[in-house]
């Protein structure tokens, strides 16, 4: 039974790994911005870029799931 779901388990593990990486990158950026006394506008730009990167990753996952569900990919 485990062999049947191995690909789904690997996909879930990889997605959780990427989520953890994004979290640690966010924590590192937060620390650098705090230590560097960056102005608010600069902080907003940095967080916007980080958010767009995460949103792109999430959108890719959703598109991939819908295409595989429809039998396209």
N, CA, C and O atoms as CSV, one atom per row, in Angstrom:
chain,resi,resn,atom,element,x,y,z
A,1,UNK,N,N,0.827,-1.194,0.000
A,1,UNK,CA,C,0.000,0.000,0.000
A,1,UNK,C,C,0.866,1.250,0.000
A,1,UNK,O,O,0.531,2.239,-0.652
A,2,UNK,N,N,1.957,1.213,0.715
A,2,UNK,CA,C,2.844,2.373,0.760
A,2,UNK,C,C,3.447,2.651,-0.607
A,2,UNK,O,O,3.643,3.808,-0.978
A,3,UNK,N,N,3.742,1.598,-1.356
A,3,UNK,CA,C,4.334,1.765,-2.684
A,3,UNK,C,C,3.374,2.469,-3.639
A,3,UNK,O,O,3.809,3.172,-4.552
A,4,UNK,N,N,2.070,2.281,-3.431
A,4,UNK,CA,C,1.087,2.923,-4.299
A,4,UNK,C,C,1.084,4.440,-4.121
A,4,UNK,O,O,0.825,5.178,-5.072
A,5,UNK,N,N,1.364,4.895,-2.928
A,5,UNK,CA,C,1.288,6.316,-2.622
A,5,UNK,C,C,2.669,6.971,-2.507
A,5,UNK,O,O,2.785,8.096,-2.021
A,6,UNK,N,N,3.702,6.274,-2.950
A,6,UNK,CA,C,5.059,6.784,-2.793
A,6,UNK,C,C,5.256,8.126,-3.512
A,6,UNK,O,O,5.893,9.027,-2.966
A,7,UNK,N,N,4.727,8.264,-4.706
A,7,UNK,CA,C,4.890,9.523,-5.439
A,7,UNK,C,C,4.175,10.670,-4.723
A,7,UNK,O,O,4.702,11.781,-4.671
A,8,UNK,N,N,3.006,10.422,-4.179
A,8,UNK,CA,C,2.282,11.467,-3.448
A,8,UNK,C,C,3.018,11.843,-2.165
A,8,UNK,O,O,3.063,13.016,-1.793
A,9,UNK,N,N,3.591,10.856,-1.493
A,9,UNK,CA,C,4.346,11.123,-0.273
A,9,UNK,C,C,5.584,11.951,-0.599
A,9,UNK,O,O,5.908,12.896,0.120
A,10,UNK,N,N,6.281,11.597,-1.690
A,10,UNK,CA,C,7.458,12.365,-2.100
A,10,UNK,C,C,7.085,13.794,-2.461
A,10,UNK,O,O,7.799,14.730,-2.099
A,11,UNK,N,N,5.981,13.973,-3.168
A,11,UNK,CA,C,5.537,15.310,-3.553
A,11,UNK,C,C,5.190,16.141,-2.322
A,11,UNK,O,O,5.561,17.312,-2.236
A,12,UNK,N,N,4.484,15.541,-1.375
A,12,UNK,CA,C,4.132,16.245,-0.150
A,12,UNK,C,C,5.385,16.621,0.640
A,12,UNK,O,O,5.493,17.738,1.146
A,13,UNK,N,N,6.320,15.692,0.743
A,13,UNK,CA,C,7.568,15.976,1.453
A,13,UNK,C,C,8.363,17.095,0.795
A,13,UNK,O,O,8.926,17.947,1.484
A,14,UNK,N,N,8.412,17.098,-0.528
A,14,UNK,CA,C,9.131,18.148,-1.238
A,14,UNK,C,C,8.464,19.503,-1.039
A,14,UNK,O,O,9.148,20.509,-0.853
A,15,UNK,N,N,7.141,19.537,-1.077
A,15,UNK,CA,C,6.421,20.795,-0.854
A,15,UNK,C,C,6.629,21.312,0.563
A,15,UNK,O,O,6.800,22.514,0.765
A,16,UNK,N,N,6.618,20.418,1.545
A,16,UNK,CA,C,6.882,20.836,2.923
A,16,UNK,C,C,8.313,21.323,3.086
A,16,UNK,O,O,8.564,22.270,3.832
A,17,UNK,N,N,9.253,20.686,2.396
A,17,UNK,CA,C,10.637,21.132,2.426
A,17,UNK,C,C,10.766,22.546,1.871
A,17,UNK,O,O,11.444,23.388,2.461
A,18,UNK,N,N,10.116,22.808,0.738
A,18,UNK,CA,C,10.178,24.148,0.155
A,18,UNK,C,C,9.505,25.179,1.061
A,18,UNK,O,O,9.976,26.312,1.163
A,19,UNK,N,N,8.417,24.800,1.714
A,19,UNK,CA,C,7.763,25.714,2.650
A,19,UNK,C,C,8.693,26.050,3.813
A,19,UNK,O,O,8.756,27.199,4.251
A,20,UNK,N,N,9.407,25.056,4.309
A,20,UNK,CA,C,10.366,25.295,5.398
A,20,UNK,C,C,11.499,26.199,4.930
A,20,UNK,O,O,11.932,27.086,5.666
A,21,UNK,N,N,11.978,25.979,3.714
A,21,UNK,CA,C,13.047,26.827,3.170
A,21,UNK,C,C,12.567,28.271,3.057
A,21,UNK,O,O,13.291,29.192,3.436
A,22,UNK,N,N,11.350,28.482,2.540
A,22,UNK,CA,C,10.819,29.841,2.443
A,22,UNK,C,C,10.682,30.474,3.826
A,22,UNK,O,O,10.941,31.667,3.988
A,23,UNK,N,N,10.281,29.691,4.819
A,23,UNK,CA,C,10.165,30.213,6.176
A,23,UNK,C,C,11.527,30.659,6.705
A,23,UNK,O,O,11.653,31.750,7.260
A,24,UNK,N,N,12.539,29.819,6.534
A,24,UNK,CA,C,13.871,30.172,7.031
A,24,UNK,C,C,14.475,31.349,6.272
A,24,UNK,O,O,15.184,32.166,6.861
A,25,UNK,N,N,14.204,31.443,4.982
A,25,UNK,CA,C,14.659,32.602,4.219
A,25,UNK,C,C,13.988,33.862,4.759
A,25,UNK,O,O,14.636,34.896,4.917
A,26,UNK,N,N,12.689,33.774,5.041
A,26,UNK,CA,C,11.974,34.915,5.606
A,26,UNK,C,C,12.522,35.332,6.954
A,26,UNK,O,O,12.653,36.525,7.231
A,27,UNK,N,N,12.844,34.364,7.794
A,27,UNK,CA,C,13.421,34.691,9.101
A,27,UNK,C,C,14.799,35.334,8.954
A,27,UNK,O,O,15.130,36.261,9.694
A,28,UNK,N,N,15.597,34.855,8.016
A,28,UNK,CA,C,16.914,35.436,7.785
A,28,UNK,C,C,16.792,36.865,7.259
A,28,UNK,O,O,17.527,37.755,7.687
A,29,UNK,N,N,15.863,37.079,6.332
A,29,UNK,CA,C,15.660,38.426,5.800
A,29,UNK,C,C,15.164,39.359,6.897
A,29,UNK,O,O,15.599,40.507,6.979
A,30,UNK,N,N,14.271,38.881,7.729
A,30,UNK,CA,C,13.777,39.690,8.843
A,30,UNK,C,C,14.931,40.112,9.757
A,30,UNK,O,O,15.008,41.267,10.175
A,31,UNK,N,N,15.810,39.184,10.057
A,31,UNK,CA,C,16.943,39.489,10.922
A,31,UNK,C,C,17.887,40.501,10.270
A,31,UNK,O,O,18.357,41.427,10.930
A,32,UNK,N,N,18.162,40.324,8.984
A,32,UNK,CA,C,19.062,41.251,8.281
A,32,UNK,C,C,18.450,42.647,8.224
A,32,UNK,O,O,19.148,43.638,8.438
A,33,UNK,N,N,17.158,42.733,7.938
A,33,UNK,CA,C,16.503,44.041,7.875
A,33,UNK,C,C,16.487,44.715,9.244
A,33,UNK,O,O,16.646,45.931,9.343
A,34,UNK,N,N,16.297,43.934,10.284
A,34,UNK,CA,C,16.264,44.479,11.640
A,34,UNK,C,C,17.652,44.962,12.061
A,34,UNK,O,O,17.779,46.034,12.653
A,35,UNK,N,N,18.677,44.191,11.766
A,35,UNK,CA,C,20.042,44.551,12.153
A,35,UNK,C,C,20.579,45.719,11.324
A,35,UNK,O,O,21.413,46.490,11.799
A,36,UNK,N,N,20.097,45.847,10.077
A,36,UNK,CA,C,20.621,46.872,9.182
A,36,UNK,C,C,19.905,48.203,9.247
A,36,UNK,O,O,20.274,49.130,8.526
A,37,UNK,N,N,18.884,48.329,10.095
A,37,UNK,CA,C,18.114,49.568,10.205
A,37,UNK,C,C,17.634,50.052,8.833
A,37,UNK,O,O,17.827,51.213,8.474
A,38,UNK,N,N,17.021,49.167,8.086
A,38,UNK,CA,C,16.526,49.489,6.748
A,38,UNK,C,C,15.255,50.318,6.888
A,38,UNK,O,O,14.423,50.027,7.747
A,39,UNK,N,N,15.089,51.366,6.043
A,39,UNK,CA,C,13.858,52.179,6.098
A,39,UNK,C,C,12.617,51.347,5.754
A,39,UNK,O,O,12.713,50.285,5.138
A,40,UNK,N,N,11.454,51.856,6.166
A,40,UNK,CA,C,10.202,51.117,5.963
A,40,UNK,C,C,9.923,50.816,4.498
A,40,UNK,O,O,9.478,49.718,4.164
A,41,UNK,N,N,10.181,51.780,3.620
A,41,UNK,CA,C,9.909,51.554,2.196
A,41,UNK,C,C,10.748,50.392,1.677
A,41,UNK,O,O,10.247,49.557,0.925
A,42,UNK,N,N,11.999,50.331,2.064
A,42,UNK,CA,C,12.868,49.232,1.643
A,42,UNK,C,C,12.391,47.897,2.181
A,42,UNK,O,O,12.451,46.880,1.490
A,43,UNK,N,N,11.919,47.905,3.415
A,43,UNK,CA,C,11.397,46.666,4.003
A,43,UNK,C,C,10.168,46.187,3.245
A,43,UNK,O,O,10.012,44.994,2.986
A,44,UNK,N,N,9.298,47.126,2.892
A,44,UNK,CA,C,8.101,46.745,2.144
A,44,UNK,C,C,8.463,46.139,0.795
A,44,UNK,O,O,7.846,45.163,0.367
A,45,UNK,N,N,9.452,46.705,0.125
A,45,UNK,CA,C,9.882,46.181,-1.172
A,45,UNK,C,C,10.449,44.768,-1.012
A,45,UNK,O,O,10.139,43.877,-1.802
A,46,UNK,N,N,11.275,44.570,0.009
A,46,UNK,CA,C,11.870,43.256,0.237
A,46,UNK,C,C,10.793,42.217,0.522
A,46,UNK,O,O,10.824,41.119,-0.034
A,47,UNK,N,N,9.841,42.561,1.389
A,47,UNK,CA,C,8.783,41.605,1.715
A,47,UNK,C,C,7.855,41.359,0.530
A,47,UNK,O,O,7.345,40.250,0.368
A,48,UNK,N,N,7.630,42.369,-0.296
A,48,UNK,CA,C,6.821,42.187,-1.499
A,48,UNK,C,C,7.474,41.185,-2.437
A,48,UNK,O,O,6.805,40.299,-2.970
A,49,UNK,N,N,8.776,41.324,-2.639
A,49,UNK,CA,C,9.491,40.401,-3.520
A,49,UNK,C,C,9.447,38.984,-2.950
A,49,UNK,O,O,9.225,38.023,-3.688
A,50,UNK,N,N,9.657,38.854,-1.651
A,50,UNK,CA,C,9.595,37.528,-1.025
A,50,UNK,C,C,8.194,36.939,-1.154
A,50,UNK,O,O,8.051,35.753,-1.449
A,51,UNK,N,N,7.160,37.748,-0.937
A,51,UNK,CA,C,5.794,37.266,-1.054
A,51,UNK,C,C,5.485,36.836,-2.489
A,51,UNK,O,O,4.844,35.807,-2.698
A,52,UNK,N,N,5.928,37.602,-3.466
A,52,UNK,CA,C,5.667,37.236,-4.855
A,52,UNK,C,C,6.363,35.929,-5.225
A,52,UNK,O,O,5.826,35.132,-5.995
A,53,UNK,N,N,7.552,35.714,-4.678
A,53,UNK,CA,C,8.230,34.443,-4.913
A,53,UNK,C,C,7.443,33.274,-4.333
A,53,UNK,O,O,7.284,32.243,-4.987
A,54,UNK,N,N,6.958,33.433,-3.121
A,54,UNK,CA,C,6.136,32.381,-2.493
A,54,UNK,C,C,4.834,32.185,-3.247
A,54,UNK,O,O,4.392,31.053,-3.443
A,55,UNK,N,N,4.215,33.279,-3.670
A,55,UNK,CA,C,2.947,33.182,-4.394
A,55,UNK,C,C,3.148,32.468,-5.730
A,55,UNK,O,O,2.289,31.695,-6.154
A,56,UNK,N,N,4.254,32.716,-6.381
A,56,UNK,CA,C,4.549,32.021,-7.631
A,56,UNK,C,C,4.727,30.530,-7.413
A,56,UNK,O,O,4.277,29.720,-8.223
A,57,UNK,N,N,5.383,30.170,-6.321
A,57,UNK,CA,C,5.573,28.765,-5.995
A,57,UNK,C,C,4.232,28.093,-5.705
A,57,UNK,O,O,3.985,26.978,-6.163
A,58,UNK,N,N,3.375,28.761,-4.955
A,58,UNK,CA,C,2.053,28.210,-4.641
A,58,UNK,C,C,1.201,28.105,-5.908
A,58,UNK,O,O,0.508,27.107,-6.105
A,59,UNK,N,N,1.248,29.119,-6.762
A,59,UNK,CA,C,0.483,29.092,-8.010
A,59,UNK,C,C,0.954,27.941,-8.906
A,59,UNK,O,O,0.138,27.279,-9.547
A,60,UNK,N,N,2.251,27.709,-8.948
A,60,UNK,CA,C,2.785,26.603,-9.734
A,60,UNK,C,C,2.241,25.276,-9.219
A,60,UNK,O,O,1.863,24.409,-10.007
A,61,UNK,N,N,2.204,25.119,-7.902
A,61,UNK,CA,C,1.684,23.888,-7.328
A,61,UNK,C,C,0.219,23.678,-7.633
A,61,UNK,O,O,-0.205,22.563,-7.938
A,62,UNK,N,N,-0.565,24.755,-7.552
A,62,UNK,CA,C,-2.005,24.647,-7.845
A,62,UNK,C,C,-2.234,24.324,-9.311
A,62,UNK,O,O,-3.066,23.478,-9.641
A,63,UNK,N,N,-1.501,24.991,-10.190
A,63,UNK,CA,C,-1.637,24.718,-11.628
A,63,UNK,C,C,-1.228,23.286,-11.932
A,63,UNK,O,O,-1.891,22.601,-12.711
A,64,UNK,N,N,-0.147,22.832,-11.326
A,64,UNK,CA,C,0.311,21.464,-11.553
A,64,UNK,C,C,-0.727,20.442,-11.081
A,64,UNK,O,O,-0.968,19.440,-11.754
A,65,UNK,N,N,-1.338,20.699,-9.927
A,65,UNK,CA,C,-2.354,19.776,-9.419
A,65,UNK,C,C,-3.585,19.743,-10.324
A,65,UNK,O,O,-4.131,18.671,-10.584
A,66,UNK,N,N,-4.024,20.905,-10.807
A,66,UNK,CA,C,-5.208,20.930,-11.665
A,66,UNK,C,C,-4.922,20.275,-13.009
A,66,UNK,O,O,-5.779,19.572,-13.545
A,67,UNK,N,N,-3.749,20.488,-13.554
A,67,UNK,CA,C,-3.417,19.862,-14.848
A,67,UNK,C,C,-3.307,18.351,-14.701
A,67,UNK,O,O,-3.770,17.605,-15.565
A,68,UNK,N,N,-2.691,17.894,-13.606
A,68,UNK,CA,C,-2.587,16.447,-13.417
A,68,UNK,C,C,-3.964,15.842,-13.149
A,68,UNK,O,O,-4.243,14.719,-13.570
A,69,UNK,N,N,-4.821,16.579,-12.455
A,69,UNK,CA,C,-6.171,16.089,-12.210
A,69,UNK,C,C,-7.007,15.999,-13.474
A,69,UNK,O,O,-7.877,15.137,-13.596
A,70,UNK,N,N,-6.735,16.898,-14.416
A,70,UNK,CA,C,-7.486,16.906,-15.670
A,70,UNK,C,C,-6.859,15.951,-16.701
A,70,UNK,O,O,-7.425,15.737,-17.774
A,71,UNK,N,N,-5.701,15.384,-16.375
A,71,UNK,CA,C,-5.046,14.452,-17.301
A,71,UNK,C,C,-4.211,15.128,-18.356
A,71,UNK,O,O,-3.867,14.507,-19.362
A,72,UNK,N,N,-3.872,16.403,-18.150
A,72,UNK,CA,C,-3.082,17.126,-19.145
A,72,UNK,C,C,-1.590,16.807,-18.991
A,72,UNK,O,O,-0.898,16.566,-19.980
A,73,UNK,N,N,-1.099,16.808,-17.748
A,73,UNK,CA,C,0.344,16.692,-17.513
A,73,UNK,C,C,0.824,15.363,-17.144
A,73,UNK,O,O,2.022,15.176,-16.928
